[in-house]
Amino acid sequence: MAESGSINVEPSELRASAGAADAIGDNLRKPVDKAAADARSASVTMNKWSIAAELDRVANDWGTALHDLRKSIGGEGGDSEAERLRRTADGHEFNEDLTAQSFAAV
């Protein structure tokens, strides 16, 4: 049991959180892509209106921001929060193994 005020997180919990982050990233893929595509489609449809260029800019800016947010959560890329959680779990296990080896009988 952890002492009061201390933190103890098991690698399995970190990996479970990484899996959840991947699922969130994957679940956001279609809505994010659809929102950007719908806004671009609207700007094309309204190409004769003065608002079309601004709508296209918003579609591009928000589409890029939402896509980047989704990637940073999980599902893609080695720098996502999901991958950071996995690397933390790996590092924790490595340190535990190294510590155990230092106390092993020679």
Buried (B, 14 or more C-beta within 10 A) or exposed (E): EEEEEEEEEEBEEBBEBBBBBBBBBBBBBEEBBEBBEEBBEBBEEBEEEEEBEEBBEBBBEBBEEBBEEBBBBBBBEEEBBBBBBBEBBEEBBEEEEEEEEEEEEE
